[in-house]
Amino acid sequence: MALLDVQELKTYFFTEDGTVQAVDGVSFELEPGQKMGLVGESGCGKSVTALSVMRLIPDPPGRIVSGRILFDGIDLVQIPNEQMRTVRGRQISMIFQDPMTSLNPVFTVGSQIDEAIQLHQGLEAEEARQKTLQMLETVNIANTDRVANSYPHELSGGMRQRCMIAMALSCRPKLLIADEPTTSLDVTIEAQILDLIDDLNRKLNTALMLITHDMGIIAEMSQKVAVMYGGTIVEMADTRTLFKAPQHPYTVGLMESIPSLSVEKTDLKIIPGSVPDLIKPPAGCRFHPRCDQCKEACRHERPHLVDVGGGHLVACHL
C-alpha cells in the first residue's frame, strides 16, 4: 500500500475577484522511502499541493473542496483538526522555503526544536534538549550548544536551514515535504543541504516530496517526477524515463530551457506566453495557448493522464 495516495485533489481560493483553482484534480502516489519530485513554474500549484497534504491551507480564503489525501490509509481531509495536529510534525514534516520566516525570531533555535520534541514525543525538558542537540549533530552542526542557544538572526542561511531540517526530522516522520529548500542559499550551501536531505532519506527511510522549479535538482534527487502546470499534473514518470523521453510539450519545453555548457547549445529556448489565470483557466488543455502543436481537441477537451507504457503517465491529446 502506498504511504501517500492523493486522489483528485481540488484546492480553491475564494477571493473578491473570483475563485482561484490553484489545485484542480491532482492525483499521485508516494511509496515508503521513495523520493518524488514535483516540478513546474511558479504559480502552478506545487506549494498549494504540499500545504493541502499538511492541512495548512489558510481558511478563509482557501479550502480543499474535494478529493482524498490517504496517508497510511487515513483520509487526512476528513479527520478532525486535533487528530491532524498529531499527524503533522510527528508523521509528516515540512521544510519551508525561507527558514527566516519559518523560525520564530524571539525564541532561540534550540527552544523551538525542544518544543516540537516535547509536543510530539512527550519528553521532559532535559530529555528534549538532549534530543535537540543530537538532531543538530545529525544535520552536521559542530558547535551544537552555541547554535541551540542562538536566535535565528544570529545564524547564516545555511545554518538556519539545517536547524529547520533538524526540527522536521526530530520525530523521525514517515514523510518529509521539502518546498524549495535551497532557494535562498548559495550554490555550495545548496549542494550541502541537498546531500544532507538525501543522506537522511537513506538512513531514516523517510519518503521525500521535493518541490522545486530546478530540473537539475530533480534529476539528482528524485526517483519519480510529477510535472505540474496550471494546477494540474501533465506528466508523471520515473526520473530516468522522463528525462530521456519527455512526452508532454510543456515538459519538453522545460527540458529545452535548461542552460547547458555544451558549445552546440548556445541559445536558451523559452516557452512563449505566460502562465494561465487560474480564476479563468483556458478551456480544454490548460497549456494549449502556449503550445505550438495545439489541435482543435486541445482547445475544448481536457486531457486526462494516460499510461503510455511502463507507468509513464501523460495528459495530452497528442
PABADREN-865540 format. One record per residue (C-alpha): residue number from 0; residue in three letters; x, y, z. Coordinates in nm, 3 decimals, always signed. Layout:
N
<NUM,ALA,<X,Y,Z>>
...
REM end
This chain:
318
<0,MET,<+0.000,+0.000,+0.000>>
<1,ALA,<+0.124,+0.350,-0.086>>
<2,LEU,<+0.229,+0.569,+0.207>>
<3,LEU,<+0.061,+0.873,+0.046>>
<4,ASP,<-0.221,+0.843,-0.206>>
<5,VAL,<-0.363,+1.174,-0.332>>
<6,GLN,<-0.683,+1.128,-0.532>>
<7,GLU,<-0.842,+1.403,-0.746>>
<8,LEU,<-0.741,+1.678,-0.503>>
<9,LYS,<-0.901,+2.017,-0.561>>
<10,THR,<-0.797,+2.317,-0.351>>
<11,TYR,<-0.954,+2.652,-0.437>>
<12,PHE,<-0.916,+3.006,-0.304>>
<13,PHE,<-1.233,+3.215,-0.289>>
<14,THR,<-1.142,+3.581,-0.349>>
<15,GLU,<-1.329,+3.903,-0.438>>
<16,ASP,<-1.204,+3.867,-0.796>>
<17,GLY,<-1.326,+3.510,-0.830>>
<18,THR,<-1.239,+3.150,-0.744>>
<19,VAL,<-0.872,+3.061,-0.792>>
<20,GLN,<-0.849,+2.695,-0.897>>
<21,ALA,<-0.499,+2.656,-0.753>>
<22,VAL,<-0.504,+2.274,-0.748>>
<23,ASP,<-0.760,+2.118,-0.978>>
<24,GLY,<-0.778,+1.739,-0.985>>
<25,VAL,<-0.427,+1.631,-0.880>>
<26,SER,<-0.358,+1.259,-0.820>>
<27,PHE,<-0.034,+1.078,-0.734>>
<28,GLU,<+0.111,+0.808,-0.506>>
<29,LEU,<+0.427,+0.800,-0.295>>
<30,GLU,<+0.572,+0.477,-0.161>>
<31,PRO,<+0.753,+0.442,+0.176>>
<32,GLY,<+1.110,+0.571,+0.143>>
<33,GLN,<+1.050,+0.690,-0.215>>
<34,LYS,<+1.178,+1.028,-0.340>>
<35,MET,<+0.936,+1.217,-0.566>>
<36,GLY,<+0.999,+1.550,-0.734>>
<37,LEU,<+0.715,+1.796,-0.800>>
<38,VAL,<+0.826,+2.042,-1.066>>
<39,GLY,<+0.676,+2.334,-1.259>>
<40,GLU,<+0.672,+2.711,-1.298>>
<41,SER,<+0.590,+2.948,-1.013>>
<42,GLY,<+0.215,+2.959,-0.957>>
<43,CYS,<+0.144,+2.611,-1.097>>
<44,GLY,<+0.015,+2.474,-0.764>>
<45,LYS,<+0.318,+2.289,-0.624>>
<46,SER,<+0.325,+2.458,-0.283>>
<47,VAL,<-0.055,+2.455,-0.251>>
<48,THR,<-0.047,+2.078,-0.310>>
<49,ALA,<+0.208,+2.040,-0.028>>
<50,LEU,<+0.013,+2.268,+0.207>>
<51,SER,<-0.303,+2.068,+0.129>>
<52,VAL,<-0.129,+1.746,+0.237>>
<53,MET,<-0.024,+1.923,+0.559>>
<54,ARG,<-0.376,+2.069,+0.602>>
<55,LEU,<-0.222,+2.418,+0.629>>
<56,ILE,<-0.437,+2.595,+0.368>>
<57,PRO,<-0.550,+2.929,+0.520>>
<58,ASP,<-0.929,+2.923,+0.557>>
<59,PRO,<-1.054,+3.176,+0.452>>
<60,PRO,<-0.986,+3.224,+0.164>>
<61,GLY,<-0.864,+2.872,+0.076>>
<62,ARG,<-1.032,+2.534,+0.112>>
<63,ILE,<-0.991,+2.174,-0.001>>
<64,VAL,<-1.317,+2.143,-0.192>>
<65,SER,<-1.292,+1.777,-0.293>>
<66,GLY,<-1.063,+1.478,-0.325>>
<67,ARG,<-0.889,+1.244,-0.083>>
<68,ILE,<-0.544,+1.251,+0.078>>
<69,LEU,<-0.482,+0.899,+0.210>>
<70,PHE,<-0.183,+0.874,+0.442>>
<71,ASP,<-0.122,+0.526,+0.580>>
<72,GLY,<-0.482,+0.452,+0.485>>
<73,ILE,<-0.626,+0.750,+0.678>>
<74,ASP,<-0.801,+1.028,+0.481>>
<75,LEU,<-0.638,+1.348,+0.608>>
<76,VAL,<-0.915,+1.558,+0.453>>
<77,GLN,<-1.176,+1.402,+0.681>>
<78,ILE,<-1.003,+1.376,+1.020>>
<79,PRO,<-1.063,+1.645,+1.286>>
<80,ASN,<-0.807,+1.921,+1.348>>
<81,GLU,<-0.694,+1.769,+1.679>>
<82,GLN,<-0.603,+1.440,+1.511>>
<83,MET,<-0.433,+1.623,+1.223>>
<84,ARG,<-0.210,+1.808,+1.471>>
<85,THR,<-0.076,+1.473,+1.592>>
<86,VAL,<-0.002,+1.366,+1.232>>
<87,ARG,<+0.159,+1.697,+1.139>>
<88,GLY,<+0.514,+1.708,+1.273>>
<89,ARG,<+0.516,+1.352,+1.407>>
<90,GLN,<+0.440,+1.158,+1.088>>
<91,ILE,<+0.456,+1.428,+0.818>>
<92,SER,<+0.706,+1.715,+0.841>>
<93,MET,<+0.776,+2.006,+0.610>>
<94,ILE,<+1.080,+2.220,+0.533>>
<95,PHE,<+0.967,+2.560,+0.407>>
<96,GLN,<+1.133,+2.787,+0.150>>
<97,ASP,<+1.265,+3.054,+0.386>>
<98,PRO,<+1.381,+2.944,+0.732>>
<99,MET,<+1.399,+3.309,+0.846>>
<100,THR,<+1.021,+3.339,+0.819>>
<101,SER,<+0.957,+2.984,+0.945>>
<102,LEU,<+1.156,+3.020,+1.269>>
<103,ASN,<+1.024,+3.246,+1.545>>
<104,PRO,<+1.269,+3.539,+1.576>>
<105,VAL,<+1.212,+3.591,+1.952>>
<106,PHE,<+1.299,+3.236,+2.064>>
<107,THR,<+1.630,+3.051,+2.040>>
<108,VAL,<+1.657,+2.781,+1.777>>
<109,GLY,<+1.709,+2.515,+2.044>>
<110,SER,<+1.395,+2.610,+2.236>>
<111,GLN,<+1.187,+2.580,+1.918>>
<112,ILE,<+1.320,+2.231,+1.842>>
<113,ASP,<+1.272,+2.140,+2.211>>
<114,GLU,<+0.908,+2.245,+2.189>>
<115,ALA,<+0.843,+2.028,+1.882>>
<116,ILE,<+1.001,+1.725,+2.051>>
<117,GLN,<+0.811,+1.777,+2.378>>
<118,LEU,<+0.483,+1.825,+2.193>>
<119,HIS,<+0.506,+1.512,+1.981>>
<120,GLN,<+0.713,+1.276,+2.198>>
<121,GLY,<+0.608,+1.378,+2.549>>
<122,LEU,<+0.965,+1.409,+2.679>>
<123,GLU,<+1.071,+1.617,+2.979>>
<124,ALA,<+1.266,+1.939,+2.920>>
<125,GLU,<+1.611,+1.789,+2.984>>
<126,GLU,<+1.544,+1.484,+2.765>>
<127,ALA,<+1.410,+1.708,+2.489>>
<128,ARG,<+1.722,+1.926,+2.500>>
<129,GLN,<+1.947,+1.619,+2.468>>
<130,LYS,<+1.740,+1.504,+2.168>>
<131,THR,<+1.769,+1.855,+2.018>>
<132,LEU,<+2.149,+1.851,+2.046>>
<133,GLN,<+2.154,+1.502,+1.897>>
<134,MET,<+1.944,+1.615,+1.598>>
<135,LEU,<+2.169,+1.919,+1.543>>
<136,GLU,<+2.466,+1.679,+1.530>>
<137,THR,<+2.274,+1.464,+1.281>>
<138,VAL,<+2.248,+1.760,+1.041>>
<139,ASN,<+2.625,+1.818,+1.066>>
<140,ILE,<+2.629,+2.116,+1.304>>
<141,ALA,<+2.954,+2.114,+1.500>>
<142,ASN,<+2.902,+2.355,+1.792>>
<143,THR,<+2.556,+2.231,+1.890>>
<144,ASP,<+2.533,+2.413,+2.225>>
<145,ARG,<+2.614,+2.751,+2.072>>
<146,VAL,<+2.372,+2.704,+1.782>>
<147,ALA,<+2.092,+2.579,+2.011>>
<148,ASN,<+2.127,+2.894,+2.224>>
<149,SER,<+2.135,+3.127,+1.921>>
<150,TYR,<+1.845,+3.328,+1.779>>
<151,PRO,<+1.763,+3.279,+1.408>>
<152,HIS,<+1.910,+3.617,+1.306>>
<153,GLU,<+2.245,+3.517,+1.458>>
<154,LEU,<+2.284,+3.223,+1.216>>
<155,SER,<+2.364,+3.206,+0.846>>
<156,GLY,<+2.100,+3.099,+0.593>>
<157,GLY,<+2.254,+2.755,+0.555>>
<158,MET,<+2.273,+2.707,+0.932>>
<159,ARG,<+1.910,+2.813,+0.975>>
<160,GLN,<+1.803,+2.565,+0.707>>
<161,ARG,<+1.996,+2.286,+0.884>>
<162,CYS,<+1.810,+2.374,+1.204>>
<163,MET,<+1.478,+2.357,+1.018>>
<164,ILE,<+1.572,+2.012,+0.885>>
<165,ALA,<+1.669,+1.904,+1.239>>
<166,MET,<+1.328,+2.019,+1.365>>
<167,ALA,<+1.144,+1.850,+1.078>>
<168,LEU,<+1.323,+1.518,+1.136>>
<169,SER,<+1.327,+1.527,+1.517>>
<170,CYS,<+1.029,+1.290,+1.537>>
<171,ARG,<+1.153,+1.067,+1.252>>
<172,PRO,<+0.850,+1.129,+1.026>>
<173,LYS,<+0.742,+0.884,+0.758>>
<174,LEU,<+0.710,+1.167,+0.503>>
<175,LEU,<+0.923,+1.480,+0.459>>
<176,ILE,<+0.799,+1.758,+0.230>>
<177,ALA,<+1.075,+1.997,+0.117>>
<178,ASP,<+0.935,+2.309,-0.051>>
<179,GLU,<+1.217,+2.482,-0.243>>
<180,PRO,<+1.456,+2.408,+0.049>>
<181,THR,<+1.757,+2.576,-0.113>>
<182,THR,<+1.601,+2.881,-0.284>>
<183,SER,<+1.778,+3.147,-0.077>>
<184,LEU,<+2.113,+2.967,-0.043>>
<185,ASP,<+2.430,+2.997,-0.248>>
<186,VAL,<+2.540,+2.710,-0.471>>
<187,THR,<+2.788,+2.543,-0.233>>
<188,ILE,<+2.548,+2.551,+0.063>>
<189,GLU,<+2.268,+2.430,-0.166>>
<190,ALA,<+2.472,+2.121,-0.254>>
<191,GLN,<+2.541,+2.050,+0.115>>
<192,ILE,<+2.172,+2.080,+0.210>>
<193,LEU,<+2.060,+1.853,-0.075>>
<194,ASP,<+2.326,+1.594,+0.017>>
<195,LEU,<+2.208,+1.612,+0.378>>
<196,ILE,<+1.841,+1.556,+0.285>>
<197,ASP,<+1.940,+1.266,+0.057>>
<198,ASP,<+2.156,+1.109,+0.328>>
<199,LEU,<+1.881,+1.135,+0.591>>
<200,ASN,<+1.630,+0.988,+0.344>>
<201,ARG,<+1.850,+0.677,+0.314>>
<202,LYS,<+1.929,+0.646,+0.687>>
<203,LEU,<+1.576,+0.701,+0.818>>
<204,ASN,<+1.384,+0.558,+0.517>>
<205,THR,<+1.178,+0.877,+0.515>>
<206,ALA,<+0.972,+0.931,+0.199>>
<207,LEU,<+1.054,+1.264,+0.033>>
<208,MET,<+0.836,+1.502,-0.167>>
<209,LEU,<+1.073,+1.758,-0.316>>
<210,ILE,<+0.914,+2.071,-0.462>>
<211,THR,<+1.127,+2.280,-0.696>>
<212,HIS,<+1.141,+2.450,-1.035>>
<213,ASP,<+1.504,+2.338,-1.083>>
<214,MET,<+1.521,+2.041,-1.319>>
<215,GLY,<+1.886,+1.978,-1.224>>
<216,ILE,<+1.790,+1.920,-0.860>>
<217,ILE,<+1.505,+1.692,-0.972>>
<218,ALA,<+1.743,+1.485,-1.187>>
<219,GLU,<+1.987,+1.444,-0.899>>
<220,MET,<+1.750,+1.387,-0.608>>
<221,SER,<+1.429,+1.214,-0.720>>
<222,GLN,<+1.329,+0.865,-0.829>>
<223,LYS,<+0.995,+0.977,-0.970>>
<224,VAL,<+0.879,+1.311,-1.114>>
<225,ALA,<+0.540,+1.478,-1.145>>
<226,VAL,<+0.525,+1.784,-1.374>>
<227,MET,<+0.259,+2.042,-1.281>>
<228,TYR,<+0.107,+2.309,-1.499>>
<229,GLY,<-0.192,+2.533,-1.426>>
<230,GLY,<-0.299,+2.344,-1.115>>
<231,THR,<-0.286,+2.001,-1.281>>
<232,ILE,<-0.031,+1.723,-1.333>>
<233,VAL,<+0.050,+1.696,-1.704>>
<234,GLU,<+0.315,+1.421,-1.689>>
<235,MET,<+0.447,+1.170,-1.438>>
<236,ALA,<+0.716,+0.904,-1.472>>
<237,ASP,<+1.031,+0.768,-1.313>>
<238,THR,<+1.313,+1.024,-1.338>>
<239,ARG,<+1.526,+0.841,-1.595>>
<240,THR,<+1.229,+0.789,-1.830>>
<241,LEU,<+1.110,+1.149,-1.800>>
<242,PHE,<+1.450,+1.299,-1.880>>
<243,LYS,<+1.523,+1.051,-2.158>>
<244,ALA,<+1.186,+1.071,-2.333>>
<245,PRO,<+0.958,+1.356,-2.216>>
<246,GLN,<+0.617,+1.331,-2.387>>
<247,HIS,<+0.415,+1.640,-2.293>>
<248,PRO,<+0.500,+1.959,-2.489>>
<249,TYR,<+0.531,+2.152,-2.162>>
<250,THR,<+0.781,+1.901,-2.019>>
<251,VAL,<+0.977,+1.916,-2.346>>
<252,GLY,<+0.981,+2.296,-2.316>>
<253,LEU,<+1.112,+2.275,-1.959>>
<254,MET,<+1.390,+2.040,-2.069>>
<255,GLU,<+1.492,+2.264,-2.359>>
<256,SER,<+1.507,+2.570,-2.132>>
<257,ILE,<+1.776,+2.415,-1.909>>
<258,PRO,<+2.109,+2.601,-1.952>>
<259,SER,<+2.389,+2.390,-2.098>>
<260,LEU,<+2.768,+2.422,-2.114>>
<261,SER,<+2.769,+2.247,-2.450>>
<262,VAL,<+2.919,+2.452,-2.734>>
<263,GLU,<+2.647,+2.312,-2.960>>
<264,LYS,<+2.374,+2.466,-2.746>>
<265,THR,<+2.432,+2.839,-2.722>>
<266,ASP,<+2.074,+2.972,-2.722>>
<267,LEU,<+1.832,+2.934,-2.435>>
<268,LYS,<+1.489,+2.827,-2.557>>
<269,ILE,<+1.185,+2.978,-2.391>>
<270,ILE,<+0.822,+2.873,-2.365>>
<271,PRO,<+0.621,+3.158,-2.523>>
<272,GLY,<+0.332,+3.323,-2.339>>
<273,SER,<+0.267,+3.324,-1.966>>
<274,VAL,<+0.111,+3.101,-1.700>>
<275,PRO,<-0.270,+3.082,-1.715>>
<276,ASP,<-0.505,+3.286,-1.500>>
<277,LEU,<-0.641,+3.024,-1.259>>
<278,ILE,<-0.955,+3.230,-1.194>>
<279,LYS,<-1.049,+3.186,-1.561>>
<280,PRO,<-0.829,+2.899,-1.682>>
<281,PRO,<-0.830,+2.810,-2.053>>
<282,ALA,<-1.085,+2.553,-2.166>>
<283,GLY,<-0.953,+2.214,-2.268>>
<284,CYS,<-0.582,+2.163,-2.209>>
<285,ARG,<-0.454,+2.448,-1.993>>
<286,PHE,<-0.127,+2.456,-2.186>>
<287,HIS,<-0.288,+2.491,-2.531>>
<288,PRO,<-0.249,+2.873,-2.562>>
<289,ARG,<+0.131,+2.827,-2.537>>
<290,CYS,<+0.163,+2.502,-2.729>>
<291,ASP,<+0.297,+2.506,-3.087>>
<292,GLN,<+0.140,+2.164,-3.150>>
<293,CYS,<-0.212,+2.265,-3.042>>
<294,LYS,<-0.500,+2.088,-3.222>>
<295,GLU,<-0.873,+2.158,-3.214>>
<296,ALA,<-0.939,+1.897,-2.942>>
<297,CYS,<-0.683,+2.068,-2.719>>
<298,ARG,<-0.896,+2.386,-2.710>>
<299,HIS,<-1.214,+2.217,-2.588>>
<300,GLU,<-1.145,+1.878,-2.425>>
<301,ARG,<-0.944,+1.849,-2.106>>
<302,PRO,<-0.695,+1.560,-2.140>>
<303,HIS,<-0.658,+1.307,-1.860>>
<304,LEU,<-0.345,+1.120,-1.752>>
<305,VAL,<-0.299,+0.811,-1.969>>
<306,ASP,<-0.034,+0.542,-1.929>>
<307,VAL,<+0.176,+0.541,-2.247>>
<308,GLY,<+0.384,+0.247,-2.126>>
<309,GLY,<+0.574,+0.137,-1.817>>
<310,GLY,<+0.386,+0.363,-1.578>>
<311,HIS,<+0.468,+0.677,-1.781>>
<312,LEU,<+0.157,+0.894,-1.747>>
<313,VAL,<+0.084,+1.185,-1.985>>
<314,ALA,<-0.216,+1.419,-2.008>>
<315,CYS,<-0.203,+1.520,-2.374>>
<316,HIS,<-0.426,+1.471,-2.680>>
<317,LEU,<-0.113,+1.425,-2.892>>
REM end
